[in-house]
Amino acid sequence: MASENIDAGEQTSLLSNGNGGANGTDVNARKAFEGSDVEASRQYHDNRDLLNSEEQHQTEGGLLKPMIFGGLDGILTSFAIVAGAAGGSLSTGVVLVLGFSNIFADALSMGVGEFLSSKAENEWIISERKREAWEMENYPEGEINEMIDIY
């Protein structure tokens, strides 16, 4: 069992999420997962209704993908412009102006693009949620069958 690989102090910390659970039975599902403690995960899910708590999921990392994409795009295009300008025997001042103006334009376009794509995605999610709610109101049996098929 995975919990045998964890000392008693670590295992106790897996069973408490810091919210002062009753008698130390409040299990943090994330720590149980990270510690590969199947028993702690079971305990959390079995006692979740009694503890009136909802499983916490990670919310960080939402900007990681656009930051990496934007950084790589900015580095590559700036390098290409500066290298091309330097290769064309332009003065240092012109090369710097071209490089900085490219960085500014990239940052602006990536920011606006991320904003508009996030806005469009959120609008789509809301419209899908409204459609599903409408379907649930008008044909609950079909929606229940659909959920059963999904699960």
QUIKAFEN-V219242 format. One line per field, one symbol per residue. burial: + if it has 16 or more other ideal C-beta (glycine too) atoms within 10 Angstrom, else -. A space follows every 10 residues. Layout:
burial->???
This chain:
burial->--+--+---- +--++-+--- +----+++++ ++--+-+-++ +-++--+--- --+------- ---------+ ---+---+-- ++--+----- ----+--++- -++--+---+ ---+------ ---------- ---------- --+------- -
